[in-house]
Amino acid sequence: MAQNENTQRTSDSGVSIWLDDLSRTRIESGSLQKLIAEKNVVGVTTNPSIFQKALSQVGPYDAQLKELGKVDVETAVRELTTTDVRNATDIFRDVAESTDYVDGRVSIEVDPRLAHDTENTAKQAVELWEKVDRPNAMIKIPATLEGLPAITATLSKGISVNVTLIFSLERYEQVIDAFIEGIAQADANGHDLKHMGSVASFFVSRVDSAVDKLLEANGSVEAKELEGKAAVANARLAYELFEKKFNEDSRWSALEAKGARRQRPLWASTGTKNAAYSDCKYVDELVAKDIVNTMPEKTLDALAAHGNGAPSIEGTYEESHSVMEKLEELGISIKDVTDKLEADGVASFIASWDSVLSDVQAGIDRVNA
């Protein structure tokens, strides 16, 4: 079966297409294999909200729950989620090997309740890595201030990391620094750098959702003209920072010479939330080499149906800086917006995780009744 021409064009432009979804039904139905074969999908990301959706389904997980018996709910959740991720990494093994482990990655996130607990985040990252036990897994760690040293500590052990919940350029620069320090420590600890991978998940559409509300409240002509521009400008400036840091950091140059790979920017939250905007806006407007875009299936389908996929970041930095300056002139603080989005993101994932625990407990009770 040939790949879709629009997803192929996007891939040829340098974007690795990952799916932001995973469930046992998707794995067992062959849906994941089909997306690999037909829509250039070369990786998967999960998060607490995705597992909440998957584990709330009655049926797909009952056999494993029955096998586990009356275990405590935390153990059950760990077993169910790591089984899905392990099985997905096996499906992507050929992709991982053919890309020398650049792609073929499947991410699993540490318990979001640990987002402000450095020591236990780092500890659980190791536990998840060992539990999944696959070289093409990635452990997701949120980019909170407390998460930054945990990112470094995890990488230092030779573990691949997906840094999540990045909203601001300031925090993204800190993430890159934490990554470079982690790779330096991994090198000092004797780990093979060539197959270590890392991505920095920069959230996109949520920025527009927040900023557009403030622009609507402002009500001026100038504000109206900026609607739908903040998120893409913010992400494009993140890519500018990516190029600058990795091209100019002498410490990184030395590590790259030893085979280390750059931490790629990953565009997350790429589903379009405003019906007035294109349903593949946060894919088509953010195309460049060394990018990962993880998208819900609805966005992937939109890209396949009518996406452009041509390079769209180069030459946009001046315009993007101008968007940010105009927002500040209108009294809209991007720092305030992104600080709130980070806090809200952590809270949302914790709420989803609480639902996961509740749903799985109900499953344990049901199969053992």
Disulfide bonds with the S-S distance in Angstrom:
none
